[in-house]
Structure formats: C-alpha cells, structure tokens
Amino acid sequence: MKIGLDIMGGDFAPKAAVLGAIEAQKALSADQKLVLFGDKNQALPFITEAGLDPEIFEFVHTTEMIGMGEHGTKSVLQKPNSSISLGFQYLKEGKIDSFASAGNTGAMLVGAIFSVKPVPGVIRPAVATNVPKLKSGFGIMLDVGANADCKPEVLAQFGLLGSLYAEHVYNISNPKVGLMNLGEEEEKGNVLTQSTFPILQKSDINFIGNIEGRDLFNEKADVIVCDGFTGNVMLKLAETFYILTLKKGFKDEFFDRFNYEQYGGSPILGVNAPVLIGHGISNPEAIKNMVLLSRTMIESHFVDKIKEAFK
C-alpha cells in the first residue's frame, strides 16, 4: 500500500505536513508506505530533527507549488510539476493508492475529476464531512462545497454515496439517510428538495425522509444529504462552535468533537481512487488523521463498492 501526501499544501506547509507524516508513519505497518510530494530539501530538516531516517518515506521531489489562493483549473494546467499535479499523475498511473492534501481545494477537485475521473454512472462527485452527534459518534454530511447548485438526480446520488461511505468506511449498519429541508413533511421545501424526495423514496437505501437543521446533531439520520451551498454554510457554522467554546473557556466533550483535527480530511466521494482534502489550517494531528483515513479507505475497498453500486 502506498499513501500519497502533498507536503506543500496548507497554511503551515511543509512543516505541519511533514510532522504529521512522521506521526502517521508510526501507526502504519511495514507494508504501508507514505509517498511525500513536495520540495524534499525543505522536508529533510524536519525529518532529521526528529531523529528519523528519511528513507522511511518515498519522495517525489517537486519544483512548483499551487498556492491557496490560486485558480484551481488554471493552476493544475499551468503547473504540471506542482505537488498536487504530480500527486494526481501518480494516482492516475496507479503508482500510489490514494492522495491527500491540505492545499488548494479547487485544484484538488479539478485534479480528482480530470485525472482519476468520476466512477461511471456518478454524475457529480461530492465532498463529505463528519458531523458530531450529541450522544456519541458522528454522522456524514454531503455535499459540503463541491456542488453549490444541484439537480434532483445528483442530490439523490449523494444519498447513495453517503450511505456506502458510512457503511463500508465507518461500519454503520444500514445507515439512515435524511434529506435536509425546512420541514419534515414530504411536500415541504424548494423545487430541488421536493423533486429529490420521491427519487430517494424509491431508492434502495434506508431513506427516512426529510430532516431539519435541528436534527443535524441528533440521532435521527446517519447521512445528511444537501446541496453544496447549504452543506458548506452548515459546516462553517458547526466549526465555529469549537472556536467559540475555546474563546469562552468552556470545556465540553461534545463541542470538543467539533475540532476538525479529529477527522483529518474530507473525502471526495464518487471518483476512481481515494482522494482527501484537508483543512487549510491543518496541524500535524489533522495531517496524521487524514493519512490514517486514507489508509482506511484503501483497506475497505470503498471505491470498488461504489463501482459495483453504480453499474
């Protein structure tokens, strides 16, 4: 197994990414190798300072870098020797089994869609995230930003993608799928949710109907389906809870689980290989957990499950 990691992505790169890789490597077995994409000369001091042999990693030295504020499509095309571009090239050629980065989100989405490409049958891949539940554990919400505008058929596919992810990666048996809406009744909502409801109702997943914003953190649904605009607003609001508790000096186990570090990264569901996007402010702990989630996605053969479901 070879897990690809961009060490030039994120606000604190390459230090945070390299230190996170070092911590992740401790949890990997002998047949699981980290492949680091980035400037090797910048990475080596952090590895030697930690007292480790750089040979524990494979390096793909890169001479270009895609900045956080650059245009996603243009940067991938104009910087073929960047860590993100080369990472996707290796993923496409099967030289690595997954690829993760805390770098430019747009470039990661473009790279995933145009290099490894969507699984046949998937209209639009989605970005998923974890949402803490009040009692314990968490739910899966998608989409959270890749698709601001959706058609009913796309939203219905998100229900299937999220259900497969919850079942095969997080071992949630027969996950409950809810459609985020402004009321529980079938006829409630806008044109999109009203049109999506009957499609989900006729699908083979465990669709429980509409849910409301107040259900986001309770046990009603394991998978929350929404368009990327709605999902991103809810995600950013949820992330703020943790920051506010810190500022107020309020310590609580539930709000501690809003800390993005615990989940590492958000997967792009529906493409032909595991791809994960980390938070731009990812620290070493978040990078480590993103690598470990990459490993879990590879071991679960999740992409094969999607291919089988969309035949």
FITIMAR-571210 format. One record per residue (C-alpha): residue number from 1; residue in one letter; x, y, z. Coordinates in steps of 0.05 Angstrom, whole numbers. Example, Ala and Ser with C-alpha at 12.3 -4.5 7.8 and 13.67 -1.06 7.14 Angstrom:
{nuke 1 'A' {246 -90 156}}
{nuke 2 'S' {273 -21 143}}
end
This chain:
{nuke 1 'M' {0 0 0}}
{nuke 2 'K' {25 69 -19}}
{nuke 3 'I' {-8 131 11}}
{nuke 4 'G' {6 196 -26}}
{nuke 5 'L' {11 261 14}}
{nuke 6 'D' {22 331 -11}}
{nuke 7 'I' {71 364 38}}
{nuke 8 'M' {67 433 5}}
{nuke 9 'G' {-7 444 17}}
{nuke 10 'G' {-37 483 75}}
{nuke 11 'D' {-22 547 113}}
{nuke 12 'F' {33 515 154}}
{nuke 13 'A' {67 473 100}}
{nuke 14 'P' {114 439 95}}
{nuke 15 'K' {127 435 170}}
{nuke 16 'A' {57 414 192}}
{nuke 17 'A' {51 363 136}}
{nuke 18 'V' {119 331 148}}
{nuke 19 'L' {109 327 223}}
{nuke 20 'G' {40 297 211}}
{nuke 21 'A' {70 247 163}}
{nuke 22 'I' {121 227 217}}
{nuke 23 'E' {66 214 267}}
{nuke 24 'A' {24 176 217}}
{nuke 25 'Q' {83 132 197}}
{nuke 26 'K' {87 107 269}}
{nuke 27 'A' {17 77 261}}
{nuke 28 'L' {30 45 193}}
{nuke 29 'S' {52 -26 183}}
{nuke 30 'A' {114 -48 146}}
{nuke 31 'D' {77 -58 81}}
{nuke 32 'Q' {45 11 84}}
{nuke 33 'K' {88 67 55}}
{nuke 34 'L' {79 142 54}}
{nuke 35 'V' {97 177 -11}}
{nuke 36 'L' {111 251 0}}
{nuke 37 'F' {101 300 -57}}
{nuke 38 'G' {139 366 -49}}
{nuke 39 'D' {205 400 -41}}
{nuke 40 'K' {250 347 -10}}
{nuke 41 'N' {302 398 11}}
{nuke 42 'Q' {251 434 54}}
{nuke 43 'A' {225 370 84}}
{nuke 44 'L' {291 336 104}}
{nuke 45 'P' {309 383 162}}
{nuke 46 'F' {244 366 198}}
{nuke 47 'I' {256 291 189}}
{nuke 48 'T' {328 292 212}}
{nuke 49 'E' {310 337 271}}
{nuke 50 'A' {261 284 293}}
{nuke 51 'G' {318 234 292}}
{nuke 52 'L' {290 193 235}}
{nuke 53 'D' {319 163 172}}
{nuke 54 'P' {289 199 112}}
{nuke 55 'E' {287 131 77}}
{nuke 56 'I' {225 113 116}}
{nuke 57 'F' {188 156 65}}
{nuke 58 'E' {187 156 -11}}
{nuke 59 'F' {196 225 -40}}
{nuke 60 'V' {172 255 -106}}
{nuke 61 'H' {210 320 -110}}
{nuke 62 'T' {171 377 -139}}
{nuke 63 'T' {194 445 -165}}
{nuke 64 'E' {127 481 -166}}
{nuke 65 'M' {73 496 -116}}
{nuke 66 'I' {0 515 -122}}
{nuke 67 'G' {-17 570 -73}}
{nuke 68 'M' {-81 570 -31}}
{nuke 69 'G' {-109 630 -69}}
{nuke 70 'E' {-94 607 -140}}
{nuke 71 'H' {-148 588 -190}}
{nuke 72 'G' {-159 513 -187}}
{nuke 73 'T' {-165 495 -261}}
{nuke 74 'K' {-112 544 -285}}
{nuke 75 'S' {-61 524 -232}}
{nuke 76 'V' {-66 449 -247}}
{nuke 77 'L' {-56 462 -321}}
{nuke 78 'Q' {-2 514 -314}}
{nuke 79 'K' {38 479 -260}}
{nuke 80 'P' {48 406 -282}}
{nuke 81 'N' {107 398 -235}}
{nuke 82 'S' {69 421 -173}}
{nuke 83 'S' {58 373 -115}}
{nuke 84 'I' {-17 368 -129}}
{nuke 85 'S' {-9 357 -204}}
{nuke 86 'L' {44 304 -195}}
{nuke 87 'G' {5 271 -139}}
{nuke 88 'F' {-55 262 -185}}
{nuke 89 'Q' {-9 238 -242}}
{nuke 90 'Y' {18 183 -196}}
{nuke 91 'L' {-52 166 -172}}
{nuke 92 'K' {-78 160 -244}}
{nuke 93 'E' {-19 115 -263}}
{nuke 94 'G' {-30 70 -202}}
{nuke 95 'K' {37 87 -170}}
{nuke 96 'I' {0 107 -106}}
{nuke 97 'D' {-66 81 -78}}
{nuke 98 'S' {-92 147 -50}}
{nuke 99 'F' {-75 221 -49}}
{nuke 100 'A' {-88 273 4}}
{nuke 101 'S' {-72 347 11}}
{nuke 102 'A' {-89 406 56}}
{nuke 103 'G' {-75 452 -2}}
{nuke 104 'N' {-117 487 -54}}
{nuke 105 'T' {-187 457 -52}}
{nuke 106 'G' {-204 478 -123}}
{nuke 107 'A' {-141 446 -150}}
{nuke 108 'M' {-156 382 -112}}
{nuke 109 'L' {-227 378 -140}}
{nuke 110 'V' {-203 393 -211}}
{nuke 111 'G' {-147 342 -204}}
{nuke 112 'A' {-194 288 -179}}
{nuke 113 'I' {-246 299 -233}}
{nuke 114 'F' {-199 306 -292}}
{nuke 115 'S' {-145 255 -274}}
{nuke 116 'V' {-175 195 -238}}
{nuke 117 'K' {-244 217 -262}}
{nuke 118 'P' {-313 201 -233}}
{nuke 119 'V' {-336 129 -227}}
{nuke 120 'P' {-380 112 -288}}
{nuke 121 'G' {-452 130 -271}}
{nuke 122 'V' {-434 183 -219}}
{nuke 123 'I' {-460 250 -245}}
{nuke 124 'R' {-422 295 -197}}
{nuke 125 'P' {-373 273 -142}}
{nuke 126 'A' {-387 301 -73}}
{nuke 127 'V' {-345 324 -14}}
{nuke 128 'A' {-367 293 52}}
{nuke 129 'T' {-352 313 124}}
{nuke 130 'N' {-364 285 193}}
{nuke 131 'V' {-416 316 239}}
{nuke 132 'P' {-413 301 314}}
{nuke 133 'K' {-475 270 346}}
{nuke 134 'L' {-498 292 415}}
{nuke 135 'K' {-498 222 447}}
{nuke 136 'S' {-437 193 412}}
{nuke 137 'G' {-404 183 345}}
{nuke 138 'F' {-418 224 284}}
{nuke 139 'G' {-458 229 220}}
{nuke 140 'I' {-437 240 148}}
{nuke 141 'M' {-459 304 112}}
{nuke 142 'L' {-453 315 38}}
{nuke 143 'D' {-443 355 -4}}
{nuke 144 'V' {-405 409 34}}
{nuke 145 'G' {-379 453 -22}}
{nuke 146 'A' {-362 418 -87}}
{nuke 147 'N' {-431 429 -118}}
{nuke 148 'A' {-466 494 -99}}
{nuke 149 'D' {-522 481 -147}}
{nuke 150 'C' {-551 411 -156}}
{nuke 151 'K' {-604 374 -196}}
{nuke 152 'P' {-650 324 -161}}
{nuke 153 'E' {-615 265 -192}}
{nuke 154 'V' {-548 290 -166}}
{nuke 155 'L' {-575 300 -96}}
{nuke 156 'A' {-605 230 -97}}
{nuke 157 'Q' {-537 201 -116}}
{nuke 158 'F' {-506 237 -56}}
{nuke 159 'G' {-553 195 -13}}
{nuke 160 'L' {-524 131 -42}}
{nuke 161 'L' {-452 155 -39}}
{nuke 162 'G' {-460 176 34}}
{nuke 163 'S' {-494 111 52}}
{nuke 164 'L' {-438 70 22}}
{nuke 165 'Y' {-386 112 57}}
{nuke 166 'A' {-420 106 125}}
{nuke 167 'E' {-428 31 117}}
{nuke 168 'H' {-361 10 88}}
{nuke 169 'V' {-313 61 118}}
{nuke 170 'Y' {-345 72 186}}
{nuke 171 'N' {-382 6 193}}
{nuke 172 'I' {-450 37 205}}
{nuke 173 'S' {-500 -18 191}}
{nuke 174 'N' {-559 2 145}}
{nuke 175 'P' {-545 77 154}}
{nuke 176 'K' {-606 123 159}}
{nuke 177 'V' {-606 175 104}}
{nuke 178 'G' {-642 241 113}}
{nuke 179 'L' {-655 298 64}}
{nuke 180 'M' {-640 367 95}}
{nuke 181 'N' {-702 410 88}}
{nuke 182 'L' {-741 465 122}}
{nuke 183 'G' {-795 417 146}}
{nuke 184 'E' {-807 343 156}}
{nuke 185 'E' {-868 337 112}}
{nuke 186 'E' {-858 309 42}}
{nuke 187 'E' {-886 369 7}}
{nuke 188 'K' {-842 419 44}}
{nuke 189 'G' {-780 453 15}}
{nuke 190 'N' {-759 485 -50}}
{nuke 191 'V' {-763 456 -120}}
{nuke 192 'L' {-698 418 -111}}
{nuke 193 'T' {-717 382 -46}}
{nuke 194 'Q' {-789 369 -69}}
{nuke 195 'S' {-763 336 -133}}
{nuke 196 'T' {-708 297 -97}}
{nuke 197 'F' {-754 267 -44}}
{nuke 198 'P' {-791 217 -89}}
{nuke 199 'I' {-725 194 -121}}
{nuke 200 'L' {-695 178 -54}}
{nuke 201 'Q' {-760 146 -31}}
{nuke 202 'K' {-757 97 -89}}
{nuke 203 'S' {-683 81 -80}}
{nuke 204 'D' {-653 20 -45}}
{nuke 205 'I' {-621 60 11}}
{nuke 206 'N' {-651 69 81}}
{nuke 207 'F' {-684 136 67}}
{nuke 208 'I' {-721 163 128}}
{nuke 209 'G' {-749 226 96}}
{nuke 210 'N' {-737 300 108}}
{nuke 211 'I' {-698 325 167}}
{nuke 212 'E' {-690 396 193}}
{nuke 213 'G' {-630 437 217}}
{nuke 214 'R' {-645 418 289}}
{nuke 215 'D' {-634 345 271}}
{nuke 216 'L' {-562 356 248}}
{nuke 217 'F' {-532 335 315}}
{nuke 218 'N' {-583 284 340}}
{nuke 219 'E' {-590 211 323}}
{nuke 220 'K' {-645 217 271}}
{nuke 221 'A' {-600 208 210}}
{nuke 222 'D' {-531 177 198}}
{nuke 223 'V' {-525 210 130}}
{nuke 224 'I' {-548 282 116}}
{nuke 225 'V' {-559 299 43}}
{nuke 226 'C' {-558 371 18}}
{nuke 227 'D' {-531 414 -38}}
{nuke 228 'G' {-460 441 -31}}
{nuke 229 'F' {-483 512 -15}}
{nuke 230 'T' {-526 491 44}}
{nuke 231 'G' {-475 440 68}}
{nuke 232 'N' {-417 489 67}}
{nuke 233 'V' {-457 541 107}}
{nuke 234 'M' {-475 488 159}}
{nuke 235 'L' {-404 462 162}}
{nuke 236 'K' {-373 530 174}}
{nuke 237 'L' {-425 545 227}}
{nuke 238 'A' {-410 479 262}}
{nuke 239 'E' {-335 491 261}}
{nuke 240 'T' {-348 558 295}}
{nuke 241 'F' {-378 523 356}}
{nuke 242 'Y' {-310 494 375}}
{nuke 243 'I' {-275 561 367}}
{nuke 244 'L' {-327 596 409}}
{nuke 245 'T' {-321 546 466}}
{nuke 246 'L' {-246 558 467}}
{nuke 247 'K' {-255 633 468}}
{nuke 248 'K' {-306 627 524}}
{nuke 249 'G' {-263 579 564}}
{nuke 250 'F' {-319 528 561}}
{nuke 251 'K' {-297 455 564}}
{nuke 252 'D' {-346 403 539}}
{nuke 253 'E' {-336 334 508}}
{nuke 254 'F' {-389 344 455}}
{nuke 255 'F' {-362 410 430}}
{nuke 256 'D' {-291 382 432}}
{nuke 257 'R' {-314 334 377}}
{nuke 258 'F' {-324 394 331}}
{nuke 259 'N' {-249 400 327}}
{nuke 260 'Y' {-230 387 255}}
{nuke 261 'E' {-164 355 276}}
{nuke 262 'Q' {-200 291 297}}
{nuke 263 'Y' {-226 277 227}}
{nuke 264 'G' {-166 297 187}}
{nuke 265 'G' {-196 308 119}}
{nuke 266 'S' {-258 307 75}}
{nuke 267 'P' {-262 253 21}}
{nuke 268 'I' {-284 266 -50}}
{nuke 269 'L' {-336 211 -60}}
{nuke 270 'G' {-350 184 -129}}
{nuke 271 'V' {-281 185 -162}}
{nuke 272 'N' {-239 125 -182}}
{nuke 273 'A' {-190 129 -124}}
{nuke 274 'P' {-189 153 -52}}
{nuke 275 'V' {-177 229 -51}}
{nuke 276 'L' {-179 270 12}}
{nuke 277 'I' {-179 346 23}}
{nuke 278 'G' {-152 373 89}}
{nuke 279 'H' {-168 438 123}}
{nuke 280 'G' {-122 495 102}}
{nuke 281 'I' {-102 507 175}}
{nuke 282 'S' {-87 433 186}}
{nuke 283 'N' {-36 420 240}}
{nuke 284 'P' {6 355 247}}
{nuke 285 'E' {-51 319 285}}
{nuke 286 'A' {-100 334 229}}
{nuke 287 'I' {-50 312 175}}
{nuke 288 'K' {-37 247 213}}
{nuke 289 'N' {-111 232 217}}
{nuke 290 'M' {-120 248 144}}
{nuke 291 'V' {-67 197 126}}
{nuke 292 'L' {-99 145 171}}
{nuke 293 'L' {-167 157 139}}
{nuke 294 'S' {-134 148 71}}
{nuke 295 'R' {-109 80 95}}
{nuke 296 'T' {-179 61 119}}
{nuke 297 'M' {-210 79 52}}
{nuke 298 'I' {-159 37 16}}
{nuke 299 'E' {-167 -23 62}}
{nuke 300 'S' {-243 -20 58}}
{nuke 301 'H' {-241 -24 -19}}
{nuke 302 'F' {-292 33 -16}}
{nuke 303 'V' {-282 54 -89}}
{nuke 304 'D' {-298 -17 -112}}
{nuke 305 'K' {-362 -14 -72}}
{nuke 306 'I' {-382 50 -109}}
{nuke 307 'K' {-366 19 -176}}
{nuke 308 'E' {-409 -41 -160}}
{nuke 309 'A' {-467 2 -136}}
{nuke 310 'F' {-466 47 -199}}
{nuke 311 'K' {-461 -9 -250}}
end
